[in-house]
Amino acid sequence: VHLAESGGDSVQPGGSLTLHCASSKFTYVRYCMGWFRQAGLQREGVAVIDSDGEIFYAPSVRGRFTISKDGGHLYLQMDSMKSEDTGMYYCEADYVTGYWCSLGARLEYWGQGNQVTVST
């Protein structure tokens, strides 16, 4: 399963960025897809969405980030960005829903990662 990511960039604090992940494999099946970020040794679930319509956000991004899915495309709209949003962002996916789709999950399939840097 291939997850093709794009959208990583450098942005100033307060700015916006949109990440994109494309995969044709998670359209007509039960799925969990999400964005996870790695900063140093720390891995954090940012936002996840499943095919039942459940969406979860990390407290640190709730109200600023929006996850959405349109067919085979997953997006993360990031607004009011902060320096602590800096990290490598990975699109992840799996054929699970419900309990198995959470911010703490380690999903089966990963994209190549996109570096997001928030700084002046």
N, C-alpha and C positions, 0 to 999 in steps of 0.2 A: 504494500500500500504506500503510495507516494503522496506526501503532503508538501505542496509547493508554497513557500512563504515569500512575502515581499512587504516592503513598507518601512523597514527599519531606517533610522536616520538620527541626526542630531537636532535638537530643538532647545530653545531657551525656556526657562521656567515660565509657566503660564501659557505656554504654547500647546498646540494640538498635533496629533499624529494618528494615522490610521494604519493598522496592520491588516494584512490579507493572507488568507490561507486557502488554497484550492485543492480539492480532492473530489473525484467523481464517485468515490466508494461509499460516502456517507450521506446519500441522498434519499433512498427509498428503503432504508433499514433502520433498526433501532440503533441509536448511537449516543455517545458522549463526546463532545469536542470542547476544547478549551485552550486557554492561554496560560502558560506557566513561565515564570521568569527566574533566571539564575543570576545572582549577584555574588561574586566570590564563591564561597562554598554553600551559600544559602539558596535553597530552592523554594519558591513560593507560588502557590496557585493563585492566579489573578482573577480569572473568570471562567466559568464552565456553563455549557448549555447542553441539554439532552433532547432527544426526539419527543419526549413527553411535554416539552415546553418549560421544564424547570431551569432556572438560571440562578447561579450563585456568584457573588462577588466577594473578594477579599475586603475586609473593613477599610483597608488603607486606600482602596480605589473606588469604593461605592460612592455614587453621585458624580464621579468624574469620568469613569470609563463605562463604555457600553459595548457589550458583546452582542453580535447578531449573526444570523445565518440565512443565506439565500441560496437554496439549491445546494450546489457543490462548493459554495464559497462561505468562508467564515471570516468575520471581521472583528476587530477590536478598535473602537473609536476611543482615543485617549485625549481628554481635554484637561485644562488647568493642570498641566503636568508639573511635577516637582522633581527635584534632584534625586530624591529617593526612588523615583520610577526608573532610574538608570539600571540597565541590565540586559542580558541576552534573553530574548523572548522566544519561546517555542510554542508552536501549534502542536497540540497532541489530540489523538482521537482513539476511540475504541468502540467495539460493538457491545456496549453496556449502557444501562440507564439506572435511574433510581439511586439506591444506596451506593452503587459502585461508581457513580458519577459525582465526584466531590472535589473540592479544592485540594484535598490531601491525596487524591488518587494519583497513581502512576500508570498512565494509559499506555497501551501497547505500541502505538505508532507515533512517531515524532517527525516534525519538519526539520529543516536544516538550521533553524534559528536565525533571528534577526537582532542585531545590536541596536539598542535604543539608548541614546545618551541625552540627558537633560542637564544643561549647564549654560553658564553665561559666557 
